[in-house]
Amino acid sequence: MDKLARVIPQECPATAQRINPASLAEQVREALTADFGHLKARQKEIARKAGGVSPRTVERWERGEGVPHLELFLELGKHSPALRAVALRT
């Protein structure tokens, strides 16, 4: 057994849980509401902070119909403490 094989397990532990997409979408919705819900034009502001996605896409996130792609999720995390907390919990 080489050194790398001892450090990095080949299989995930049996206790590891898969991410539930519906649950993640709900958590993202709650996080965006917590951090941006007070803004009048929140969809536009979130769209700008995410790097230029359309406000309509943000509306889908707010309805829990999807989640930002990883790049957008990370970009939004710079502006959203609640979204960073979701990433750390997941």
QUIGIUR-V241319 format. One record per residue. N is the residue number from 1. RES is the residue in three letters. D_LAST is the distance of its C-alpha to the last C-alpha in Angstrom with 2 decimals. Layout:
BEGIN
n->(N:N)
res->(RES:RES)
d_last->(D_LAST:D_LAST)
END
This chain:
BEGIN
n->(1:2:3:4:5:6:7:8:9:10:11:12:13:14:15:16:17:18:19:20:21:22:23:24:25:26:27:28:29:30:31:32:33:34:35:36:37:38:39:40:41:42:43:44:45:46:47:48:49:50:51:52:53:54:55:56:57:58:59:60:61:62:63:64:65:66:67:68:69:70:71:72:73:74:75:76:77:78:79:80:81:82:83:84:85:86:87:88:89:90)
res->(MET:ASP:LYS:LEU:ALA:ARG:VAL:ILE:PRO:GLN:GLU:CYS:PRO:ALA:THR:ALA:GLN:ARG:ILE:ASN:PRO:ALA:SER:LEU:ALA:GLU:GLN:VAL:ARG:GLU:ALA:LEU:THR:ALA:ASP:PHE:GLY:HIS:LEU:LYS:ALA:ARG:GLN:LYS:GLU:ILE:ALA:ARG:LYS:ALA:GLY:GLY:VAL:SER:PRO:ARG:THR:VAL:GLU:ARG:TRP:GLU:ARG:GLY:GLU:GLY:VAL:PRO:HIS:LEU:GLU:LEU:PHE:LEU:GLU:LEU:GLY:LYS:HIS:SER:PRO:ALA:LEU:ARG:ALA:VAL:ALA:LEU:ARG:THR)
d_last->(31.89:31.22:29.35:26.35:25.87:25.78:23.13:20.69:20.18:21.09:18.85:15.36:15.77:16.58:14.03:11.05:9.43:9.29:7.07:9.52:10.89:12.65:9.94:8.02:11.61:12.36:9.70:11.03:14.45:14.23:13.13:16.00:18.34:17.71:18.46:20.99:22.38:25.44:26.65:29.43:28.55:24.77:24.22:26.57:25.04:21.47:23.08:24.92:22.05:20.01:23.00:25.38:23.78:25.84:25.53:25.60:22.32:20.81:22.45:20.64:17.22:18.63:19.77:16.38:18.09:15.80:13.32:14.51:14.93:13.24:16.35:16.52:12.91:13.73:17.13:16.08:13.77:17.16:18.45:15.70:14.45:12.47:10.68:10.06:8.62:6.10:5.35:5.61:3.80:0.00)
END
